[in-house]
Amino acid sequence: MKYKNSTAQTLVSMLASDRIFLQACVELAAKGQMTCAPNPPVGCIIWRDGEVLGRGFHARAGSGHAEVNALSDAAAEVRGATVFVSLEPCSFVGRTPACAQSLIDAGVARVVVAAVDPNPQVAGQGIRMLRDAGIAVDVVELASAKECIQGFAKRITQQRPWVRIKTAASLDGSVALANGASQWITGSAARADVQYWRARSDAIITGVGSVIADDPRLTLRDANYAHATAPLRVVLDSHGRIPSGAQILQGPAATLLVHQRGRGSSELAAGDHVQQVHLADGPRDLDGLLVELGQRGCNEVLIEAGPAVVGSFLQSGLWDEWIAYVAPKVLGADSQSMADLVVSHLPDAHQARLVQSVQIGDDLRLTLRP
Ligand SMILES: NC(=O)c1ccc[n+]([C@@H]2O[C@H](COP(=O)([O-])OP(=O)(O)OC[C@H]3O[C@@H](n4cnc5c(N)ncnc54)[C@H](OP(=O)(O)O)[C@@H]3O)[C@@H](O)[C@H]2O)c1
């Protein structure tokens, strides 16, 4: 009986320390979040006899995976060590060798995984390879590990990126005055916070209405994210109305103009950083747009647009998360609602679920899910 109790206690404390190491792996993974697309962010820690031997994360597609980077970070040999990893080690040889094989070759004794790889090319095969080689594998699922790869998981299983809407509105839900004035509704702290969401996005989608009204650049300007890959700027512009001098057409960040087939701006000097794509049903076909962006390797996209595009996304139901900044000010009746849509019956209102609420400067940031 005494023996059983101490076994149970050992198991409980092992599980607790597994979770602590795995959470540290998720934090390591986040270091690659802004650069690793189309791959998932992954973090790895190698541990033996109370000592961390190596740490690694995946920084860029084509460069070393987290496990391989942790192995090369280890100064000593890792035979018999425990490997903690935020995502199941891959089982196939791609641009880099299979991580499961590298761990087998290194002679590690145990691997603890926080999330099974949703990639159908892996989906448990990495774990099987390790077990077949006599390595003990434990899957200790962490919600934070799943959250960290949500964009990759959606693209790899549904061929569409994770869609995050961003709005910045007054207390009464307005994003501009009737005369178009909209700069600035939220304060500088909230605007600085938006830079984070831009930096972790692979594309920022806007409408030609916002480009004409505000002439935004939609670039990363925060030095904290200087390492991030500049997101692709996507302008939904059915008929090629974008002004040729628009700032969003200027480099070095890339821009994609999405037109209706047979329309578009032939006079635009499409440089290396400006591309035009013609969809059969034009940018009104939001699902076709998302498939196009998924094919371009986008895991996460951010909608930073005016009421027409935001309204279209809300109405289509093709969104996964909504970051809504709310400023403590009222713009009144002569202003534009954040979403161009009409609801005739209250039960038909577009309902979102509040998952987080944080004060940013004088504003509120609400995180909502469908
Ligand atoms: N406070 C904020 O956060 C914020 C942010 C952005 C904009 N704004 C304000 O919003 C106002 C502009 O509003 P807006 O509604 O014209 O801008 P928008 O939503 O950015 O652009 C609308 C235009 O996009 C095109 N479009 C292409 N595909 C679309 C689709 N699937 N759904 C909807 N539209 C699509 C349409 O033009 P075509 O038919 O020609 O393609 C449409 O007229 C400005 O006053 C701006 O200052 C505020």
The ligand as an SDF file (V2000), in Angstrom:
LIG
                    3D

 48 52  0  0  0  0  0  0  0  0999 V2000
  -11.0060   52.6690  -36.9210 N   0  0  0  0  0  0  0  0  0  0  0  0
  -10.5540   51.6740  -37.6660 C   0  0  0  0  0  0  0  0  0  0  0  0
  -10.0240   50.6890  -37.1500 O   0  0  0  0  0  0  0  0  0  0  0  0
  -10.6330   51.7370  -39.1780 C   0  0  0  0  0  0  0  0  0  0  0  0
   -9.8940   50.8290  -39.9300 C   0  0  0  0  0  0  0  0  0  0  0  0
  -10.0040   50.8740  -41.3060 C   0  0  0  0  0  0  0  0  0  0  0  0
  -10.8410   51.8000  -41.9050 C   0  0  0  0  0  0  0  0  0  0  0  0
  -11.5310   52.6760  -41.1510 N   0  0  0  0  0  0  0  0  0  0  0  0
  -12.4270   53.6660  -41.8050 C   0  0  0  0  0  0  0  0  0  0  0  0
  -13.3310   52.9660  -42.6250 O   0  0  0  0  0  0  0  0  0  0  0  0
  -13.6860   53.8100  -43.7150 C   0  0  0  0  0  0  0  0  0  0  0  0
  -13.5940   53.0470  -45.0050 C   0  0  0  0  0  0  0  0  0  0  0  0
  -14.6290   52.1210  -45.0060 O   0  0  0  0  0  0  0  0  0  0  0  0
  -14.8600   51.0500  -46.1550 P   0  0  0  0  0  0  0  0  0  0  0  0
  -15.9330   50.1530  -45.6580 O   0  0  0  0  0  0  0  0  0  0  0  0
  -15.0240   51.7190  -47.4720 O   0  0  0  0  0  0  0  0  0  0  0  0
  -13.4480   50.3280  -46.1930 O   0  0  0  0  0  0  0  0  0  0  0  0
  -13.0060   48.8370  -46.5020 P   0  0  0  0  0  0  0  0  0  0  0  0
  -13.9410   47.8670  -45.9040 O   0  0  0  0  0  0  0  0  0  0  0  0
  -11.5910   48.7580  -46.1010 O   0  0  0  0  0  0  0  0  0  0  0  0
  -13.0900   48.7360  -48.0990 O   0  0  0  0  0  0  0  0  0  0  0  0
  -14.3280   48.5490  -48.7180 C   0  0  0  0  0  0  0  0  0  0  0  0
  -14.1600   48.2370  -50.1910 C   0  0  0  0  0  0  0  0  0  0  0  0
  -13.4500   47.0220  -50.3490 O   0  0  0  0  0  0  0  0  0  0  0  0
  -13.8620   46.4020  -51.5620 C   0  0  0  0  0  0  0  0  0  0  0  0
  -14.1200   44.9960  -51.3090 N   0  0  0  0  0  0  0  0  0  0  0  0
  -13.5520   43.9920  -52.0010 C   0  0  0  0  0  0  0  0  0  0  0  0
  -13.9310   42.8250  -51.5260 N   0  0  0  0  0  0  0  0  0  0  0  0
  -14.7840   43.0650  -50.5340 C   0  0  0  0  0  0  0  0  0  0  0  0
  -15.5170   42.2100  -49.6660 C   0  0  0  0  0  0  0  0  0  0  0  0
  -15.4010   40.8710  -49.6990 N   0  0  0  0  0  0  0  0  0  0  0  0
  -16.3230   42.7930  -48.7690 N   0  0  0  0  0  0  0  0  0  0  0  0
  -16.4210   44.1170  -48.6680 C   0  0  0  0  0  0  0  0  0  0  0  0
  -15.7520   44.9740  -49.4650 N   0  0  0  0  0  0  0  0  0  0  0  0
  -14.9200   44.4380  -50.3810 C   0  0  0  0  0  0  0  0  0  0  0  0
  -15.1020   47.1200  -52.0350 C   0  0  0  0  0  0  0  0  0  0  0  0
  -14.7280   47.9060  -53.1390 O   0  0  0  0  0  0  0  0  0  0  0  0
  -14.8030   47.2460  -54.6080 P   0  0  0  0  0  0  0  0  0  0  0  0
  -16.2230   46.7990  -54.7900 O   0  0  0  0  0  0  0  0  0  0  0  0
  -14.3740   48.3210  -55.5130 O   0  0  0  0  0  0  0  0  0  0  0  0
  -13.8710   46.0960  -54.5800 O   0  0  0  0  0  0  0  0  0  0  0  0
  -15.4660   48.0190  -50.8610 C   0  0  0  0  0  0  0  0  0  0  0  0
  -16.0450   49.2210  -51.2400 O   0  0  0  0  0  0  0  0  0  0  0  0
  -12.7590   55.0020  -43.6890 C   0  0  0  0  0  0  0  0  0  0  0  0
  -13.4470   56.0910  -43.1600 O   0  0  0  0  0  0  0  0  0  0  0  0
  -11.6720   54.5540  -42.7490 C   0  0  0  0  0  0  0  0  0  0  0  0
  -11.1060   55.6440  -42.0710 O   0  0  0  0  0  0  0  0  0  0  0  0
  -11.4570   52.6730  -39.7980 C   0  0  0  0  0  0  0  0  0  0  0  0
  1  2  1  0
  2  3  2  0
  2  4  1  0
  4  5  1  0
  4 48  2  0
  5  6  2  0
  6  7  1  0
  7  8  2  0
  8  9  1  0
  8 48  1  0
  9 10  1  0
  9 46  1  0
 10 11  1  0
 11 12  1  0
 11 44  1  0
 12 13  1  0
 13 14  1  0
 14 15  2  0
 14 16  1  0
 14 17  1  0
 17 18  1  0
 18 19  2  0
 18 20  1  0
 18 21  1  0
 21 22  1  0
 22 23  1  0
 23 24  1  0
 23 42  1  0
 24 25  1  0
 25 26  1  0
 25 36  1  0
 26 27  1  0
 26 35  1  0
 27 28  2  0
 28 29  1  0
 29 30  1  0
 29 35  2  0
 30 31  1  0
 30 32  2  0
 32 33  1  0
 33 34  2  0
 34 35  1  0
 36 37  1  0
 36 42  1  0
 37 38  1  0
 38 39  2  0
 38 40  1  0
 38 41  1  0
 42 43  1  0
 44 45  1  0
 44 46  1  0
 46 47  1  0
M  CHG  2   8   1  16  -1
M  END
$$$$
